[in-house]
């Protein structure tokens, strides 16, 4: 009973975070659409500066346009607003923590998995990856220059393929054939369980691999038939 209540509370908290990220990215997209609408006016202004030979003013105007565009740009655009939200949020957080992160992602319009479950899946994968990277930063004998995370999301046949690879320090703990969390908190291993449960819910496949200094998770999820 206690476990059921705890799972419900954590799920509600994660759904609230998804809603917050969705609102943030939707606002970014609105800004980008507004900038596109003004594009014609910007071109007319540039032509006017060129025609009048006002080079300094033209350069200043271009600098302001560049700053304006950078303020609404996002790192990854997958085609799915909620997935964009969680990916860009986590990537921004990783960079703040001095983690080298690269992502390549694209998803089809129609998926069997809901947006919320997809974001819960990606959110937990990246949270686990960032925690592993944090442990490498705490060690004195980490062999690489910077901890890293690599994300790839795309289609493999009729399945959505998700792969997250990250640096890891020391030996990854296992219980039999299953990897277990190293978190020291009341929700010990909950992220791993959430990932497994989402995969199971949609008849997907999850494989975890550990090599010296590197840990990876590969997931295959069936895509809704046309």
CORKANOR-V997891 format. One record per backbone hydrogen bond with DSSP energy under -0.5 kcal/mol. NH is the residue of the N-H (numbers start at 1). CO is the residue of the C=O. If there is no record, write none. Layout:
# CORKANOR-V997891
nh: [NH | NH]
co: [CO | CO]
This chain:
# CORKANOR-V997891
nh: [5 | 6 | 7 | 8 | 9 | 10 | 11 | 12 | 13 | 14 | 15 | 16 | 17 | 18 | 19 | 20 | 21 | 22 | 23 | 24 | 25 | 26 | 27 | 28 | 29 | 30 | 31 | 32 | 33 | 34 | 35 | 36 | 37 | 38 | 39 | 42 | 43 | 44 | 45 | 46 | 47 | 48 | 49 | 50 | 51 | 52 | 53 | 53 | 54 | 55 | 58 | 59 | 60 | 61 | 62 | 63 | 64 | 65 | 66 | 67 | 68 | 69 | 70 | 71 | 72 | 72 | 73 | 73 | 81 | 84 | 85 | 86 | 87 | 88 | 89 | 90 | 91 | 92 | 93 | 94 | 95 | 96 | 97 | 98 | 99 | 100 | 100 | 101 | 102 | 104 | 106 | 107 | 111 | 112 | 118 | 119 | 120 | 121 | 122 | 123 | 124 | 125 | 126 | 127 | 128 | 129 | 130 | 131 | 132 | 133 | 134 | 135 | 136 | 137 | 138 | 139 | 139 | 149 | 150 | 151 | 152 | 153 | 154 | 156 | 159 | 160 | 161 | 161 | 162 | 163 | 164 | 165 | 166 | 167 | 168 | 175 | 176 | 177 | 178 | 180 | 185 | 188 | 190 | 193 | 194 | 195 | 196 | 197 | 198 | 199 | 200 | 201 | 202 | 203 | 204 | 205 | 207 | 209 | 211 | 214 | 215 | 216 | 217 | 218 | 219 | 220 | 221 | 223]
co: [1 | 2 | 3 | 4 | 5 | 6 | 7 | 8 | 9 | 10 | 11 | 12 | 13 | 14 | 15 | 16 | 17 | 18 | 19 | 20 | 21 | 22 | 23 | 24 | 25 | 26 | 27 | 28 | 29 | 30 | 31 | 32 | 33 | 34 | 36 | 38 | 39 | 40 | 41 | 42 | 43 | 44 | 45 | 46 | 47 | 48 | 49 | 50 | 49 | 53 | 54 | 55 | 56 | 57 | 58 | 59 | 60 | 61 | 62 | 63 | 64 | 65 | 66 | 67 | 68 | 69 | 69 | 70 | 79 | 80 | 81 | 82 | 83 | 84 | 85 | 86 | 87 | 88 | 89 | 90 | 91 | 92 | 93 | 95 | 94 | 98 | 147 | 99 | 149 | 151 | 153 | 78 | 109 | 222 | 114 | 115 | 116 | 117 | 118 | 119 | 120 | 121 | 122 | 123 | 124 | 125 | 126 | 127 | 128 | 129 | 130 | 131 | 132 | 133 | 134 | 135 | 136 | 100 | 165 | 102 | 163 | 104 | 161 | 159 | 156 | 221 | 154 | 159 | 219 | 152 | 217 | 150 | 215 | 148 | 213 | 178 | 174 | 175 | 175 | 173 | 183 | 185 | 187 | 189 | 190 | 191 | 192 | 193 | 194 | 195 | 196 | 197 | 198 | 200 | 199 | 220 | 218 | 216 | 214 | 211 | 166 | 209 | 164 | 207 | 162 | 205 | 160 | 158]
